Amino acid sequence: MTHKMIMMCAITIAGTSLGTSLVGCASTQSHSNNNTLSEIDPAIAYSRQRKEQALEHYNTASMLHLDDKTDEALSEYRKALELNDKLYAAWNNMGQLLLTQGNYADAVSAYQIASGLEPSDPRPEYNIGLAYQQVGWAQDSYEHFEMSLARDPSYMPALHGIIRSAEMLGLGDPSIMNHIRNAQLRETDDQWKSYLSTQYYRVQAILDN
């Protein structure tokens, strides 16, 4: 006689790549009429309990995060990850808080773990690029914005980031021009429209020489 326990959790990040997080979880169980939860293998039950406790700490951290209680939120995120280190959103959101504190090294480490957990999500690599850009490491930021865009070529924050890093580096090549054009087709903010127009002419001048 076999027992199957399925835990399904959907974790999303709202807003921009540095946005806050929301969690939705649902659990389903499959067992015969004669089985009870007490008959589950102890190891499975223990693992399930740890995941449930991790989500409780994560939910608490999310609320504290929204209330701008940074230290308390970080503490709860860490407790969640001690119980379940596969919580992608906890790593990403913890990175956000560390970045706002100016703790770039630990923020990047958290984002790197998040990136590995969700290899198709452009946000962690963008966040790493943003951290490097804020400390003036233009080449490193450029490379991580490229990684972000490899996951989603139309991810606007990464398009903004790579165009800005290219300006910092004085770069102007066809790939940068493609990023500028891609951003111009999607941009809705007037200030960014003006900036992108300036960068278009900057890069065009380099290509014409």
Salt bridges, closest charged atoms under 4 A:
GLU52 OE2 - ARG48 NE 3.05
GLU76 OE1 - HIS57 ND1 2.71
GLU76 OE2 - LYS79 NZ 3.56
ASP121 OD2 - ARG123 NH2 2.71
GLU125 OE1 - HIS144 ND1 2.64
GLU167 OE1 - ARG164 NH1 2.76
GLU187 OE1 - HIS160 NE2 2.58
